[in-house]
Amino acid sequence: MPTSLEDLEEDQLQEILNSKMVQKYLAYRDLASGIEALKEDDVMYDQLVKGIEDKVRVKEGTVRNVLQAFVNEVETNTTALEQTEEEEF
């Protein structure tokens, strides 16, 4: 049984990298990076909220609540996947 990444055969490593868990982690990590950019740029965030409001005709508070729920979900999943990754390696 391999004890580190260096001990894995190429096909085993590819199987891990192509697994749903790793692909999900990478997708959530990318989302988390985008969310960080939004958090740091109030103007961009406000433009996003306004753009969504204009398209779906909802109140600003509703859009902000939905975006915050989305941010929370991404952060929760990113953290959970990072912890899982650390435990496995």
Backbone as CSV, one residue per row, in Angstrom:
resi,resn,N_x,N_y,N_z,CA_x,CA_y,CA_z,C_x,C_y,C_z
1,MET,0.853,-1.184,0.000,0.000,0.000,0.000,0.896,1.243,0.000
2,PRO,0.668,2.149,-0.947,1.471,3.378,-1.003,1.238,4.239,0.230
3,THR,2.309,4.861,0.696,2.202,5.718,1.871,2.381,7.194,1.525
4,SER,2.786,7.480,0.277,2.922,8.869,-0.161,2.664,8.944,-1.656
5,LEU,2.546,10.146,-2.168,2.313,10.328,-3.598,3.447,9.747,-4.430
6,GLU,4.662,9.824,-3.915,5.821,9.309,-4.642,5.744,7.793,-4.830
7,ASP,5.012,7.113,-3.967,4.902,5.657,-4.036,3.839,5.181,-5.026
8,LEU,3.065,6.087,-5.578,1.982,5.714,-6.484,2.494,5.479,-7.900
9,GLU,1.896,4.521,-8.556,2.148,4.308,-9.983,1.442,5.412,-10.760
10,GLU,1.871,5.654,-11.980,1.281,6.715,-12.810,-0.227,6.539,-12.965
11,ASP,-0.686,5.317,-13.233,-2.124,5.089,-13.420,-2.901,5.313,-12.126
12,GLN,-2.302,4.997,-10.981,-2.958,5.241,-9.697,-3.083,6.741,-9.442
13,LEU,-2.025,7.468,-9.768,-2.041,8.916,-9.587,-3.088,9.557,-10.493
14,GLN,-3.151,9.109,-11.736,-4.149,9.642,-12.661,-5.574,9.333,-12.178
15,GLU,-5.763,8.150,-11.632,-7.076,7.777,-11.106,-7.493,8.712,-9.973
16,ILE,-6.555,9.045,-9.105,-6.835,9.962,-8.000,-7.138,11.361,-8.532
17,LEU,-6.284,11.849,-9.446,-6.470,13.198,-9.981,-7.778,13.343,-10.757
18,ASN,-8.237,12.273,-11.361,-9.478,12.314,-12.134,-10.703,11.927,-11.312
19,SER,-10.510,11.646,-10.029,-11.642,11.246,-9.195,-12.604,12.413,-9.000
20,LYS,-13.842,12.076,-8.728,-14.867,13.109,-8.513,-14.506,14.008,-7.340
21,MET,-13.953,13.434,-6.286,-13.617,14.222,-5.115,-12.563,15.281,-5.449
22,VAL,-11.519,14.895,-6.164,-10.468,15.847,-6.515,-11.004,16.886,-7.494
23,GLN,-11.787,16.455,-8.464,-12.350,17.398,-9.427,-13.304,18.385,-8.741
24,LYS,-14.073,17.886,-7.785,-14.961,18.766,-7.026,-14.146,19.764,-6.215
25,TYR,-13.082,19.281,-5.577,-12.219,20.172,-4.808,-11.646,21.270,-5.696
26,LEU,-11.151,20.907,-6.872,-10.568,21.900,-7.776,-11.605,22.924,-8.223
27,ALA,-12.809,22.463,-8.515,-13.867,23.384,-8.918,-14.236,24.335,-7.782
28,TYR,-14.379,23.798,-6.584,-14.711,24.645,-5.434,-13.565,25.592,-5.096
29,ARG,-12.336,25.147,-5.271,-11.186,26.020,-5.021,-11.200,27.203,-5.991
30,ASP,-11.528,26.925,-7.258,-11.634,28.012,-8.234,-12.760,28.976,-7.863
31,LEU,-13.892,28.427,-7.449,-15.004,29.277,-7.010,-14.598,30.118,-5.808
32,ALA,-13.900,29.502,-4.874,-13.467,30.222,-3.677,-12.539,31.376,-4.046
33,SER,-11.670,31.173,-5.021,-10.779,32.250,-5.471,-11.577,33.403,-6.060
34,GLY,-12.577,33.070,-6.854,-13.430,34.108,-7.426,-14.211,34.858,-6.357
35,ILE,-14.677,34.126,-5.378,-15.418,34.750,-4.281,-14.510,35.690,-3.502
36,GLU,-13.272,35.285,-3.268,-12.324,36.162,-2.572,-12.133,37.456,-3.354
37,ALA,-12.036,37.353,-4.679,-11.881,38.552,-5.507,-13.098,39.458,-5.352
38,LEU,-14.287,38.867,-5.317,-15.505,39.662,-5.129,-15.539,40.323,-3.757
39,LYS,-15.129,39.586,-2.737,-15.139,40.132,-1.383,-14.202,41.335,-1.261
40,GLU,-13.106,41.292,-2.003,-12.107,42.351,-1.910,-12.449,43.574,-2.750
41,ASP,-13.383,43.442,-3.673,-13.725,44.542,-4.582,-15.217,44.853,-4.456
42,ASP,-15.535,45.807,-3.580,-16.941,46.154,-3.331,-17.654,46.610,-4.591
43,VAL,-16.965,47.345,-5.456,-17.588,47.838,-6.687,-17.992,46.661,-7.574
44,MET,-17.086,45.692,-7.744,-17.394,44.534,-8.574,-18.558,43.742,-7.974
45,TYR,-18.558,43.583,-6.662,-19.643,42.863,-5.997,-20.974,43.585,-6.196
46,ASP,-20.972,44.904,-6.009,-22.192,45.687,-6.195,-22.685,45.612,-7.639
47,GLN,-21.764,45.596,-8.593,-22.150,45.472,-10.002,-22.768,44.102,-10.268
48,LEU,-22.223,43.078,-9.642,-22.780,41.733,-9.781,-24.201,41.693,-9.239
49,VAL,-24.383,42.248,-8.050,-25.716,42.286,-7.439,-26.679,43.047,-8.346
50,LYS,-26.272,44.213,-8.834,-27.130,45.030,-9.699,-27.464,44.284,-10.989
51,GLY,-26.469,43.624,-11.575,-26.710,42.863,-12.803,-27.720,41.755,-12.601
52,ILE,-27.628,41.061,-11.477,-28.582,39.991,-11.185,-29.969,40.581,-10.937
53,GLU,-30.009,41.673,-10.188,-31.300,42.335,-9.931,-31.982,42.703,-11.246
54,ASP,-31.217,43.274,-12.162,-31.788,43.703,-13.435,-32.321,42.531,-14.248
55,LYS,-31.658,41.392,-14.148,-32.062,40.233,-14.949,-33.247,39.483,-14.354
56,VAL,-33.309,39.388,-13.035,-34.362,38.572,-12.420,-35.400,39.394,-11.667
57,ARG,-35.198,40.672,-11.599,-36.158,41.581,-10.967,-36.508,41.172,-9.532
58,VAL,-35.492,41.100,-8.714,-35.699,40.837,-7.293,-35.074,41.968,-6.501
59,LYS,-35.413,42.021,-5.241,-34.874,43.065,-4.377,-33.404,42.806,-4.064
60,GLU,-32.678,43.884,-3.793,-31.246,43.794,-3.509,-30.965,42.854,-2.339
61,GLY,-31.743,42.954,-1.284,-31.524,42.102,-0.117,-31.626,40.631,-0.460
62,THR,-32.555,40.294,-1.332,-32.717,38.903,-1.745,-31.479,38.419,-2.474
63,VAL,-30.967,39.216,-3.416,-29.768,38.839,-4.166,-28.586,38.690,-3.217
64,ARG,-28.431,39.656,-2.319,-27.325,39.574,-1.366,-27.443,38.318,-0.490
65,ASN,-28.651,37.986,-0.062,-28.848,36.787,0.752,-28.498,35.521,-0.034
66,VAL,-28.925,35.477,-1.280,-28.624,34.314,-2.119,-27.123,34.208,-2.350
67,LEU,-26.472,35.332,-2.665,-25.025,35.301,-2.874,-24.288,34.914,-1.597
68,GLN,-24.747,35.397,-0.466,-24.097,35.027,0.791,-24.264,33.540,1.069
69,ALA,-25.452,33.012,0.785,-25.667,31.572,0.956,-24.746,30.781,0.023
70,PHE,-24.568,31.272,-1.195,-23.675,30.636,-2.154,-22.232,30.671,-1.637
71,VAL,-21.810,31.831,-1.158,-20.456,31.978,-0.599,-20.264,30.995,0.554
72,ASN,-21.231,30.933,1.450,-21.141,30.027,2.596,-21.023,28.572,2.145
73,GLU,-21.815,28.202,1.145,-21.794,26.829,0.641,-20.433,26.495,0.041
74,VAL,-19.905,27.394,-0.767,-18.593,27.153,-1.379,-17.514,27.059,-0.308
75,GLU,-17.534,27.977,0.654,-16.526,27.951,1.712,-16.629,26.677,2.554
76,THR,-17.842,26.252,2.852,-18.044,25.031,3.628,-17.495,23.826,2.889
77,ASN,-17.830,23.718,1.597,-17.359,22.578,0.817,-15.861,22.623,0.589
78,THR,-15.314,23.789,0.368,-13.872,23.903,0.163,-13.132,23.485,1.417
79,THR,-13.589,23.939,2.554,-12.956,23.579,3.830,-13.074,22.082,4.082
80,ALA,-14.255,21.522,3.855,-14.462,20.088,4.082,-13.574,19.259,3.168
81,LEU,-13.463,19.658,1.899,-12.632,18.908,0.969,-11.152,19.047,1.305
82,GLU,-10.740,20.213,1.758,-9.339,20.392,2.165,-9.010,19.512,3.362
83,GLN,-9.934,19.411,4.304,-9.714,18.568,5.483,-9.644,17.098,5.082
84,THR,-10.520,16.686,4.172,-10.514,15.313,3.686,-9.197,15.005,2.997
85,GLU,-8.738,15.949,2.177,-7.480,15.770,1.453,-6.317,15.621,2.435
86,GLU,-6.281,16.447,3.467,-5.205,16.382,4.453,-5.224,15.045,5.205
87,GLU,-6.404,14.564,5.506,-6.522,13.301,6.240,-6.064,12.112,5.398
88,GLU,-6.307,12.168,4.071,-5.977,11.044,3.215,-4.489,10.992,2.890
89,PHE,-3.819,12.153,2.898,-2.398,12.163,2.568,-1.650,12.553,3.793
